[in-house]
Amino acid sequence: MAAAAFADIEEWCQFVGEWTTELAFENMTADDANVLRSHLHVLCQIEPRLWVTCGRAIAALKSLDV
């Protein structure tokens, strides 16, 4: 909901990138990481500008995939 407060798309992308990176570095199982990464991929396909800001989160989540 907090992300919806951003009227500017670039600010929104930055917020989503920082938030997902924070989530990606939380303690989670490999299954949970895969689910989050899958959702994040869908979100990035919907809004391609997110690939830039969410790349770190995606890399962190992929590292948990064993």
Secondary structure, DSSP 8 states (H G I E B T S, - for coil): -GGGG--SHHHHHHHHHHHHHHHHTS---HHHHHHHHHHHHHHHHHSTTHHHHHHHHHHHHHHT--
